[in-house]
Amino acid sequence: MYLRLSRTDQNRLEVAHYRGQGGQAAPAPSTTNPEGIPHRTFKGYSARAGESAGYTVTPEFKTTPPTGHRSTRLDLAVQAPTPFGIGAQFSTITQRDAKSRTASSFHGGWPPLWLPGSPKVASQIGHYVPQLRHNDTEIDWHTMPSKGTASATSIKRIRAGHCTVTGPFDHCPNRRGGFCGQWHPWLNEPALGWTPDAGLAGIAQVPWSSTKIRRGSCAWCPPTTYPSISS
């Protein structure tokens, strides 16, 4: 995080992810906005969940990627048996940028999990990056919710579904038409009773992997345990 003088009020400091214009400590041009209260609160909620599970959580963590890949800055880095990064996203973002940042985090050794702050952001991210959604419309992130009060709405149970005709507009998930007769992962069965706290703690406890389940669908999947977090 960086502190900079406000461009409109020289007696006020602003907090930003990257160096901004204004003071001697931050002379470089800025392309980001100051961190808002909901974003900061959402990060605090996520950090509390990780720390309550016994893990070390580092804010504003800069990854160190191998040669040929660029670094990225994670909102939170969770040091656990399976380390992972957290990206709380309240502002609008393009799908291309989300995928690029996801790849950079992955190459840096920190598979990322996106936490969209609104339905609009979740739809922009789509199914192309792993995300943990919550009951977006019921929470005002200007105030820290109590533990366990938010519901995780994107944790699903994955089961095998046979590729057969179920409706007039149905088709094989791997083809534009027709059916292959094989088995495919079925992702539409919700796992009820989960909170973001439990989801974040669960990710860190087992060797999860960010997996592309089928064309256009990405999820964090445990090798033998259920449920799984899916977008």
Phi and psi in degrees as a GROMACS rama.xvg file:
@    title "Ramachandran Plot"
@    xaxis  label "Phi"
@    yaxis  label "Psi"
@TYPE xy
-129.61  145.418  TYR-2
-100.844  140.587  LEU-3
-144.793  155.715  ARG-4
-73.594  140.129  LEU-5
-63.7048  142.573  SER-6
-73.1366  -22.0629  ARG-7
-103.465  -20.3055  THR-8
-140.595  104.217  ASP-9
-71.3879  -4.37345  GLN-10
-99.1813  6.06216  ASN-11
-123.255  138.366  ARG-12
-98.3548  146.154  LEU-13
-119.988  151.193  GLU-14
-106.129  131.95  VAL-15
-138.754  158.893  ALA-16
-69.1481  -36.3731  HIS-17
-126.598  167.876  TYR-18
-59.5589  139.137  ARG-19
-126.549  177.215  GLY-20
-76.9021  154.899  GLN-21
135.991  -61.8686  GLY-22
-115.172  174.012  GLY-23
-66.0115  -28.4779  GLN-24
-79.5544  -9.88948  ALA-25
-143.267  69.0551  ALA-26
-81.8074  -14.6891  PRO-27
-76.9134  150.707  ALA-28
-60.9591  149.718  PRO-29
-111.901  143.814  SER-30
-120.091  10.8854  THR-31
-123.856  162.173  THR-32
-97.3016  160.181  ASN-33
-59.9146  151.017  PRO-34
-69.6354  127.989  GLU-35
-83.1624  165.232  GLY-36
-62.0205  -45.8546  ILE-37
-58.7282  -39.9423  PRO-38
-64.3992  -43.397  HIS-39
-66.3398  -39.1665  ARG-40
-66.9625  -41.1871  THR-41
-62.6983  -40.8953  PHE-42
-63.6462  -40.9911  LYS-43
-64.0441  -39.1114  GLY-44
-62.3193  -44.4965  TYR-45
-67.9862  -40.8107  SER-46
-63.4787  -41.3075  ALA-47
-61.2626  -39.3814  ARG-48
-63.2475  -44.0825  ALA-49
-68.0064  -42.2363  GLY-50
-69.5685  -33.2896  GLU-51
-65.5989  -27.0926  SER-52
-84.585  -0.6529  ALA-53
94.8329  17.1879  GLY-54
-108.46  154.943  TYR-55
-85.7741  127.676  THR-56
-117.525  122.455  VAL-57
-111.687  119.803  THR-58
-79.4576  154.354  PRO-59
51.4357  53.5572  GLU-60
-90.5227  127.168  PHE-61
-95.9256  123.967  LYS-62
-77.0327  157.858  THR-63
-118.054  94.4702  THR-64
-83.1252  164.26  PRO-65
-70.6355  168.423  PRO-66
-58.2286  134.404  THR-67
99.0159  -6.27871  GLY-68
-125.356  148.834  HIS-69
-91.4274  154.067  ARG-70
-81.4245  164.622  SER-71
-142.996  162.476  THR-72
-111.574  119.633  ARG-73
-87.2334  143.923  LEU-74
-61.3207  -43.2225  ASP-75
-142.742  141.743  LEU-76
-116.241  122.112  ALA-77
-101.803  111.545  VAL-78
-87.7708  103.998  GLN-79
-140.898  178.659  ALA-80
-51.2706  -35.1028  PRO-81
-119.495  93.7779  THR-82
-62.566  144.141  PRO-83
-153.582  163.552  PHE-84
-108.093  158.77  GLY-85
-125.235  133.059  ILE-86
-122.871  105.233  GLY-87
-83.9643  123.576  ALA-88
-124.793  109.223  GLN-89
-105.087  -32.5873  PHE-90
-82.1088  161.364  SER-91
-65.4382  151.302  THR-92
-150.63  146.884  ILE-93
-83.6973  152.578  THR-94
-60.3708  -38.3617  GLN-95
-62.4062  -42.9094  ARG-96
-67.1714  -39.467  ASP-97
-63.3479  -42.7463  ALA-98
-67.1365  -38.1725  LYS-99
-65.5313  -44.2866  SER-100
-67.9883  -34.1632  ARG-101
-63.5579  -45.7473  THR-102
-62.9796  -40.446  ALA-103
-63.8405  -42.3325  SER-104
-64.8737  -41.7954  SER-105
-62.1666  -46.0224  PHE-106
-66.0684  -25.6812  HIS-107
-81.5081  1.68916  GLY-108
91.553  11.4141  GLY-109
-129.024  83.9941  TRP-110
-54.2791  126.177  PRO-111
-93.3004  150.512  PRO-112
-122.37  123.917  LEU-113
-88.227  138.338  TRP-114
-118.432  90.4961  LEU-115
-69.3239  136.562  PRO-116
-86.8436  -5.46374  GLY-117
-156.018  160.866  SER-118
-59.5249  -33.1787  PRO-119
-64.0109  -46.3466  LYS-120
-65.6487  -39.5509  VAL-121
-60.8553  -38.8368  ALA-122
-71.391  -31.1651  SER-123
-68.7614  -39.1451  GLN-124
-69.829  -34.8513  ILE-125
65.6749  -147.502  GLY-126
-101.393  15.6496  HIS-127
-94.636  -10.1142  TYR-128
-136.184  150.207  VAL-129
-66.9054  130.841  PRO-130
-140.097  148.128  GLN-131
-113.744  105.437  LEU-132
-90.7608  156.971  ARG-133
-129.83  -179.78  HIS-134
-73.712  77.1884  ASN-135
-50.6487  -45.8004  ASP-136
-78.327  -7.24586  THR-137
-104.153  -0.934144  GLU-138
-122.494  130.654  ILE-139
-99.8116  106.114  ASP-140
-78.8416  12.9573  TRP-141
-75.8203  -16.2607  HIS-142
-127.846  137.975  THR-143
-67.4063  118.309  MET-144
-69.1379  154.353  PRO-145
-68.8115  160.423  SER-146
-59.9712  136.898  LYS-147
75.9663  8.51021  GLY-148
-91.8939  -16.5379  THR-149
-92.5407  143.893  ALA-150
-102.449  135.077  SER-151
-85.8508  119.081  ALA-152
-102.165  -3.4749  THR-153
-113.964  10.4114  SER-154
-85.0945  120.147  ILE-155
-122.533  157.53  LYS-156
-94.4043  130.88  ARG-157
-98.7083  124.534  ILE-158
-132.377  162.721  ARG-159
-81.6775  133.585  ALA-160
-124.124  133.903  GLY-161
-78.8994  140.015  HIS-162
-79.1443  88.8087  CYS-163
-134.751  168.107  THR-164
-73.4167  124.578  VAL-165
-123.284  -8.54152  THR-166
-168.192  166.834  GLY-167
-66.2098  -23.2224  PRO-168
-109.774  10.6064  PHE-169
-81.9588  153.871  ASP-170
-158.818  170.85  HIS-171
-60.3956  133.927  CYS-172
-63.6782  -17.6115  PRO-173
-101.918  5.23432  ASN-174
-138.227  158.435  ARG-175
-78.8346  -19.507  ARG-176
-156.272  160.319  GLY-177
81.4682  -178.335  GLY-178
-138.336  143.278  PHE-179
-96.1647  -15.6591  CYS-180
78.7002  5.74162  GLY-181
-95.279  -169.433  GLN-182
-108.276  142.293  TRP-183
-131.933  153.412  HIS-184
-69.5087  132.16  PRO-185
-103.764  121.488  TRP-186
-109.43  5.37901  LEU-187
-96.1241  11.7107  ASN-188
-97.2089  110.275  GLU-189
-70.3029  148.692  PRO-190
-104.488  103.144  ALA-191
-79.5634  156.442  LEU-192
88.4269  5.82443  GLY-193
-94.7631  146.571  TRP-194
-116.435  160.179  THR-195
-57.1781  -34.1248  PRO-196
-57.646  -51.4009  ASP-197
-67.2551  -35.9493  ALA-198
-64.6292  -44.8104  GLY-199
-66.4789  -38.3206  LEU-200
-68.963  -36.8363  ALA-201
-67.9733  -36.8003  GLY-202
-59.5946  -38.9573  ILE-203
-76.7384  -13.3212  ALA-204
-91.8974  -20.2478  GLN-205
-129.412  158.767  VAL-206
-74.8775  77.2208  PRO-207
-73.8357  162.87  TRP-208
-142.876  143.178  SER-209
-81.6533  115.575  SER-210
-125.137  139.321  THR-211
-87.8975  104.958  LYS-212
-71.2003  -43.3965  ILE-213
-154.855  177.588  ARG-214
-55.823  121.234  ARG-215
80.3813  14.9316  GLY-216
-138.67  125.715  SER-217
-127.874  141.73  CYS-218
-152.797  160.395  ALA-219
-90.3276  119.155  TRP-220
-124.515  127.365  CYS-221
-77.5741  151.971  PRO-222
-68.6288  -34.9091  PRO-223
-135.605  -2.31355  THR-224
-113.84  158.806  THR-225
-132.562  156.313  TYR-226
-82.1413  -179.538  PRO-227
-121.801  152.921  SER-228
-91.2296  123.809  ILE-229
-130.98  152.098  SER-230
